[in-house]
Amino acid sequence: MNLFSEIQAEMQNFFAKWLIRHQSINGFKRIYFIHIRKCGGTSLNKMFLALTDEPPDQLYQQLVDSPGHLLIKKHMVFVGWNKKLINRGNYFYAFSHLPLHELRLPPHTFTITCFRDPVNRVISHYKMLLNYKLNKISHPCMNVEGEWLGNSFSDFLHRIPKEHLLNQLFMFSKNFDPDEAIENIKKSVHYFFFTEEFNKGVHDLNRLLNLHLEPLHEKRSKIRLEISNEDRTFLRHMLKKEYHMLKVLKGWSAEYSS
């Protein structure tokens, strides 16, 4: 970011701080979404942007292009991917792919995350990268992640870094410890749900936060992929720590919501 953009971002953040000074979201000051990749998070981000009654796809692109990734619409402040602004807390809704252990969220922040079946999540990640490669889409992530593809799904499994393979676990434990992650989630996440029950999760968020989010689903990749039983078995073995974590969380979630 150049100097002019930095000054512009600071001015926007100053205005955002003034704008939210009396903000209350069912007793909370702000909402932060811990966005685990390939778990339906972009849909949720656009649903919050849609609360402005403007086209969410256009607003999402404006957020991508704006200095500091800060956007103000209809007296609502949105922040994406910017660690500094996320920690400052001057927003209505913010999100990033940053692990929770790298953030210092201010008090009175309502935190959300969304989980997904681990095998399906990793396959979805691979299909996304493959789609970018085959269709020559110059997404910034391809500068690094394009090299993980290799010549097959098996190559991908051997090349993808551990923090991306076990991303659902790493977001809550830098040591890849399921028990540590479970404790951090119970302590620091106000509400979590599952991609497989996305609409129910949205319904519960509306109830908890007194909002009017409308379910929205991003288009899925049209790439057809045949995964061998051998690769699936190997992948599931690689993800056993995540499966353990989600099994415990699903049981706790059912108990918590009963």
C-alpha positions in Angstrom: 0.0 0.0 0.0 1.4 3.4 -1.0 1.5 6.4 1.4 -1.6 8.0 -0.1 -3.5 4.8 0.4 -2.3 4.5 4.0 -3.4 8.0 4.8 -6.8 7.3 3.2 -7.2 4.1 5.1 -6.3 5.9 8.4 -8.9 8.6 7.7 -11.5 5.9 6.9 -10.7 4.1 10.1 -11.0 7.3 12.2 -14.4 7.9 10.7 -15.3 4.3 11.3 -14.4 4.7 15.0 -16.7 7.7 15.3 -19.5 5.9 13.4 -19.6 2.8 15.6 -19.2 4.6 19.0 -22.8 3.8 20.0 -23.1 0.6 18.0 -24.8 -2.3 19.7 -25.5 -5.7 18.1 -27.6 -7.5 20.7 -25.2 -6.4 23.4 -22.0 -6.8 21.4 -19.9 -4.0 19.8 -18.9 -5.9 16.6 -18.9 -9.2 14.8 -15.8 -11.1 13.6 -15.9 -14.1 11.4 -13.0 -16.6 11.6 -13.0 -17.5 7.9 -11.7 -21.0 7.4 -11.0 -21.5 3.7 -13.5 -23.6 1.6 -16.1 -23.8 4.3 -18.7 -21.5 2.8 -17.3 -18.3 4.3 -17.5 -16.1 1.2 -21.2 -16.7 1.1 -21.5 -15.6 4.7 -19.4 -12.5 4.0 -21.6 -11.5 1.2 -24.8 -12.1 3.2 -23.5 -9.6 5.8 -22.7 -7.1 3.0 -26.2 -7.6 1.7 -27.6 -6.1 4.9 -26.8 -2.7 3.2 -29.5 -3.5 0.5 -26.8 -3.1 -2.1 -25.6 -5.9 -4.5 -23.2 -8.0 -2.3 -21.0 -9.1 -5.2 -20.2 -5.5 -6.1 -19.6 -4.6 -2.4 -17.3 -7.5 -2.0 -15.2 -6.3 -4.9 -15.2 -2.8 -3.5 -13.9 -4.2 -0.2 -11.2 -6.1 -2.1 -10.1 -2.9 -3.9 -10.5 -0.4 -1.1 -7.5 1.0 0.8 -6.9 -1.2 3.9 -9.9 -3.4 2.8 -12.2 -1.1 4.8 -15.7 -0.3 3.4 -18.4 2.0 4.8 -21.9 1.6 3.5 -25.3 2.6 5.0 -23.6 3.5 8.3 -22.1 0.0 8.5 -18.4 -0.6 8.6 -16.9 -3.7 7.0 -13.2 -4.9 7.2 -11.6 -7.8 5.4 -8.2 -9.4 5.8 -6.6 -6.5 7.6 -5.0 -7.7 10.9 -4.3 -4.2 12.2 -7.9 -2.9 11.6 -9.4 -6.2 12.8 -7.6 -5.8 16.2 -8.6 -2.2 16.5 -12.3 -3.2 16.3 -13.8 -0.2 14.5 -16.3 -2.2 12.4 -19.7 -3.8 12.3 -18.4 -6.9 10.6 -15.0 -8.2 9.8 -13.3 -11.4 8.6 -10.0 -12.9 7.6 -8.2 -16.2 7.1 -5.9 -15.4 10.0 -5.6 -18.0 12.8 -7.3 -16.9 16.0 -4.0 -17.2 17.9 -2.5 -14.4 15.7 -5.3 -11.9 16.6 -6.0 -9.8 19.6 -9.7 -9.1 19.3 -11.1 -6.4 21.5 -13.7 -7.2 24.2 -17.4 -7.4 23.2 -16.6 -9.0 19.8 -19.1 -11.7 18.8 -17.0 -14.4 17.1 -18.3 -16.9 14.5 -16.8 -19.7 12.5 -17.9 -22.4 10.1 -16.6 -25.9 9.8 -16.8 -28.6 7.1 -16.1 -32.3 6.6 -12.3 -32.3 6.4 -12.0 -34.5 3.3 -14.5 -32.5 1.3 -12.9 -29.2 2.3 -9.4 -30.3 1.1 -10.9 -31.6 -2.2 -12.7 -28.3 -2.6 -9.4 -26.5 -2.1 -7.8 -28.6 -4.8 -10.6 -28.1 -7.3 -10.5 -24.3 -6.7 -6.8 -24.2 -7.6 -7.3 -26.6 -10.5 -10.1 -24.3 -11.8 -7.8 -21.3 -11.6 -5.0 -23.1 -13.5 -7.2 -24.6 -16.3 -9.1 -21.4 -16.9 -6.0 -19.2 -16.5 -7.5 -17.1 -13.7 -4.8 -15.0 -12.1 -5.9 -15.2 -8.5 -3.2 -13.9 -6.1 -3.1 -17.2 -4.2 -1.8 -19.0 -7.3 1.6 -17.3 -6.9 2.2 -19.7 -4.1 -0.5 -22.4 -4.1 -0.4 -23.1 -7.8 2.9 -25.0 -7.2 1.0 -27.4 -4.9 -1.0 -28.8 -7.7 1.7 -30.9 -9.3 0.3 -33.4 -11.9 -2.4 -35.1 -9.7 -4.4 -35.0 -6.6 -1.8 -37.3 -5.0 0.9 -34.8 -5.8 -1.3 -32.1 -4.1 -1.6 -34.1 -0.9 2.2 -34.4 -0.7 2.8 -30.7 -1.4 0.2 -28.8 0.5 1.6 -27.4 3.7 0.3 -28.8 7.0 -1.3 -25.5 8.1 -3.4 -25.5 4.9 -4.1 -29.2 4.9 -5.3 -29.1 8.6 -6.5 -25.5 8.3 -9.6 -26.1 10.5 -7.4 -27.3 13.3 -4.5 -24.8 12.8 -7.0 -21.8 13.0 -7.4 -22.6 16.7 -4.1 -24.4 17.6 -0.7 -23.5 16.2 0.5 -26.8 17.7 -2.1 -28.8 15.7 -3.4 -30.1 19.0 -7.1 -31.0 18.8 -7.7 -30.7 22.5 -6.1 -27.3 22.6 -8.2 -26.2 19.6 -11.4 -27.5 21.3 -10.6 -25.5 24.4 -9.8 -22.3 22.5 -13.1 -22.7 20.5 -15.1 -23.2 23.6 -13.4 -20.2 25.2 -13.3 -17.8 22.3 -16.0 -18.6 19.7 -19.5 -17.5 20.5 -21.2 -19.5 17.7 -20.0 -22.1 15.2 -21.9 -24.1 12.6 -21.3 -26.5 9.8 -21.3 -26.0 6.0 -23.5 -29.1 5.8 -26.2 -27.3 7.8 -25.5 -23.8 6.4 -29.1 -22.5 6.3 -29.7 -23.6 9.9 -26.6 -21.8 11.0 -27.8 -18.6 9.3 -31.2 -19.0 11.0 -29.5 -19.3 14.4 -27.3 -16.3 13.7 -30.3 -14.2 13.0 -31.9 -15.3 16.3 -28.7 -14.7 18.3 -27.9 -11.3 16.8 -31.3 -10.1 15.9 -30.3 -9.8 12.2 -32.1 -10.5 8.9 -29.5 -12.4 7.0 -30.8 -14.1 3.8 -29.1 -17.5 2.9 -26.9 -17.1 -0.1 -24.7 -19.8 -1.7 -21.6 -19.1 -3.9 -21.5 -21.1 -7.1 -19.6 -24.4 -6.8 -16.8 -25.4 -9.1 -18.0 -27.4 -12.2 -14.8 -29.4 -12.3 -15.5 -33.1 -12.1 -12.8 -35.0 -10.2 -12.4 -38.7 -9.7 -10.6 -39.4 -6.4 -9.2 -42.9 -6.0 -10.2 -44.9 -2.9 -6.5 -45.0 -2.1 -6.2 -41.2 -2.1 -9.3 -40.8 0.0 -8.1 -43.3 2.5 -4.7 -41.6 2.7 -6.3 -38.1 3.0 -8.7 -39.2 5.8 -5.7 -40.6 7.7 -3.9 -37.3 7.3 -6.9 -35.5 8.6 -7.6 -37.7 11.6 -6.9 -35.0 14.1 -9.4 -32.7 12.5 -12.0 -35.4 12.5 -11.4 -35.9 16.2 -11.8 -32.2 16.9 -15.1 -32.0 14.9 -16.6 -35.1 16.5 -16.1 -33.5 19.9 -17.4 -30.1 18.7 -20.5 -31.6 17.1 -21.4 -33.3 20.3 -20.8 -30.1 22.3 -22.8 -28.1 19.8 -25.8 -30.4 20.1 -25.5 -30.2 23.9 -25.1 -26.4 23.8 -28.1 -25.8 21.6 -30.5 -28.2 23.4 
